[in-house]
């Protein structure tokens, strides 16, 4: 007899009948009735009205019946909170039952009844159960603390349950330890600030011991918890890794991935050239590959994670490309992920095999997969230069198949190949043009148009081709329209017409369709071209036909800081989505984001090769955003004088990272750093016109002849004139206030600008700002009061009399205790001591003494801030590798890192 | 951490049974599951993780059921899938088949199991043999006095109970090797590997300590012995019972086995595998009239060995009709619902070569639909033989009562199931010509 009979009931009067049965005298009947109730609940009928009758059945010595009643309670207690109280007594009683199974069942169920009134009564039984003699009860009670915390966090803390939970980490039973760890991890997720788990070396040791003994799931809880620990040094990191690596051989794929997470995080702390580091890398590869023989869903999670791992540490899987070859019967989601990884692993060594595979895939039936395979061929061409030719010929073969979407996809990637290898494969343009008529997707049309425009001078009938697109100009997508516009201008510039008049007509007829477009971008671009061409064709040529930067091979890499964060989430949803958790988990914005541990000692072991560690991400970052990097380099070059070239620039950035290696995220630091410096060089728009009813203020700070100035430009972008200007500063770190009122005495007429120089002094009220050099300003005019804030470059606070007496310097220098000494390294600065000294002096950083010790130049520097703080420094210059030491007196407020870094940066230039 | 709730749905998306573990996701959210899945299926892009608002569905399919876990946190996805597959395993051991009917027939036990398998999203006891000790299907038998938590549940040895007794102490070891192989159209082997498993059937009394010795190259390198052929295992995965730290330090496989059947370990070997059965084929297609297929199978293994149940599956066009077969051995049949011609050879001695010819008619009006190029697959079993040459050198069994126990070892090499030997020969196409490099 099966349970299915309980599902068959006569509809009418069902509830009524059940009620009667629940109150039957016979035990067996009552049990049958409860089963029917649960069956009804299972198929979604509302049986909540039977609540009191079911609760009456709770007092039973039949375990099965008890479980069913508990199940009913969990489902309906919330809708009947008042009646749920009726159950409390039974719960409390059951928590005292001699049978541990019943004690655990009661405490487990009570935690699931999310009714406030009940939770109060839960505290005492829970306290007992946490200390129960039976581990089965203790492990259940541990989880119950997490449940209770979810309902009433305050109560859990007040009742001291968190401490009890922490005590359980030292429990003799591994399963209790595992559940306590899981519960604490869960609780700390909603309480990021409290260091609940108290991960110290002792506790870590306990966890590592429990790791060998608990169930597979317990191992996962412990490993996930371990991954949040930051070992204090490389030795500790290594010893944890050694005890975690055996988990890579566990049959449970989730245990393996959690172990991989711990190892990937702690690898950051191991010196790259150590034997252990390389052994560990080798050990990571086989288990990752084996994950691909699991169930398809497990493969999918594994592949999404491998995609991250391959970007972070390509060396791990570089030999394993074959395992990512797609199988005919792989589910589509596995196929697409494998393709992605194949491209990432493609290299000169394996490109022949990869191409052969991709070609195979490109003739399959699944449209999305085929398209991606074709794209992949193009990406291989861009990534592995030696293979470009074979890729192009493969793509041509595919175009010959005339399968519509294959052709279109191929043309899009061929455009990218042209951008990477200009003037190399134009011979195939003729073949491409044959397919012009079959292109119906905007991407493909735009790609084809771009190709025609770019190579207009070599295509005899380029004008005809483009004209054929022009006919339906208004029906095209914006993307195609914009490309077409540019292509026409290119064509004109490359093949100019004979006469002036012809020129005029040609461009006008061809560009004019854009003039009446609804799309502002399109219209504006049309007008820009039109004006450019009609006023100055030579400039137009320079602009439109200028040499373009080559496209980068790795445009689709995940941005390095995000990648690092995702590595910390290996195995979780974040790693599958490739998004940080706060992008898809509600209410997690306040939660601190995880980051990879940073190698300790990179500050003061500057000379050991260890410091290469934190610098590495920067190199990557630059290859990802080359154009921005170059731009910054150029901007800096502009004003920074002769000796700085671009590669040096990047090495300076690395130096900067070393400075702040203590915890700030490296990439952000570099950007902020450059930004700060640029601040002092270029006027900033402090107050944009849209925010100030038409008043725009831009400006810089400077120091001239011992006087600080705020140089501002006021522009009136409103339609009315402005008068009655006044300025006021908020309290700030250096007590900066204006010396004179704002010197604007005449009304500022619409679209007029005025430049003013406001002298400043530092006798105002002081208040520490964050950042230190932040200045908040209020400006008033006849219209309103506006507020803005700006960052004052620190060098304007370096006063002219910052040259310390030699004797005083010597004495002070000796007085500085060692622990107050900070040491930084600036790499590959090719300036000699004299140049450095001169440059520093421009910024009021003075050389007090210069010595030559064992072939190294030692410069002793001093500077004084407006608030009287002295800063002393020693600069040691070795050829190509100067060590820069900053020391500062103990009795004064220690300058924060920003100040120091700024100082260093100045000294650098 | 992991799942907020777990659902079992039928193919229409109706909830058969569910369990709300955390209460932080509205149980009604499950109604979005099937519509989401159907949208994805229409687009041909299914994915095992789907989301609706801030609710994420992680799902697997088993027979005619969907098992779905919901969450609104950054859950450990790999844990959730491992857990869902474990649920399938436990239910299957309990009910033999996990399907709609068995869920309904046993809903009380299913609820009990769901309660025991996971607590507040944390997987707990998932070993079905141990669960069966305190959650039984004979509900009426369960009186309080008899039901105690088996200490095994929370023991470090959570997979074996104490007090097991057998009259005759034996352990059966099956070493099964499956071959993955991919051969390109031009006959070159693109990739190959061996996935081996060691399965145990343990019929031993008490708490025996076992040690398994294989001709593992890494082990021999450690001990410095060099006796005959050894095998390099690329990666090894072990059952929970094996002491992993011990293996990591000295490659010793030591464990207290679970009672009855279990998979002790699996391994992966990367060496180049010689295709044990080599397939050559010539396929000629005469559009609008017929297609002629010739397949040659050659046994490339030792003459003394015999491959059993050899199955060569040759894809044919979906619009083919009137099949005609001629085979030199075995028999061939047409399976139209799978678009396959299947050639079966019950017994295939090593070194032999067999032929099959097939011809199909094609309609004069061509099917416009694009067809894929499924490869030819070969399934087989070769007993008493491992392709890698792996050997069980010893199985030491020590129990404190000091009984003598016998280990029995059996070897088999196979292909089929999740592993496959694939030959990309079937190159007929509709619109696209074959690309020759």
Interface residues (C-beta under 8 A of the other chain):
Chain A: X2 X3 X4 X6 X7 X35 X38 X39 X42 X44 X61 X62 X63 X64 X67 X68 X71 X74 X75 X99 X100 X101 X102 X104 X108 X111 X112 X114 X134 X135 X136 X139 X140 X143 X146 X147 X150 X173 X174 X175 X176 X179 X182 X183 X185 X186 X189 X212 X213 X214 X215 X216 X217 X220 X221 X224 X243 X245 X246 X247 X249 X250 X251 X252 X253 X254 X256 X257 X258 X286 X287 X289 X290 X293 X295 X296 X297 X298 X300 X301 X302 X322 X323 X325 X327 X328 X329 X331 X332 X333 X353 X356 X357 X359 X360 X363 X364 X365 X366 X367 X368 X397 X398 X400 X401 X402 X403 X569 X571 X572 X573 X574 X575 X576 X577 X581 X584 X585 X586 X588
Chain B: X1 X15 X16 X17 X20 X22 X23 X24 X44 X45 X46 X47 X48 X49 X51 X54 X56 X58 X60 X71 X72 X73 X74 X75 X76 X77 X78 X79 X81 X82 X83 X85 X101 X104 X105 X106 X107 X108 X111 X112 X115 X119 X120 X121 X122 X123 X124 X125 X126 X134 X139 X140 X142 X143 X144 X147 X148 X149 X153 X154 X156 X158 X182 X184 X185 X190 X191 X193 X195 X234 X235 X236 X237 X238 X239 X240 X242 X243 X244 X245 X247 X248 X263 X265 X266 X268 X370 X371 X372 X373 X374 X375 X418 X420 X422 X424 X429 X431 X432 X433 X434 X435 X437
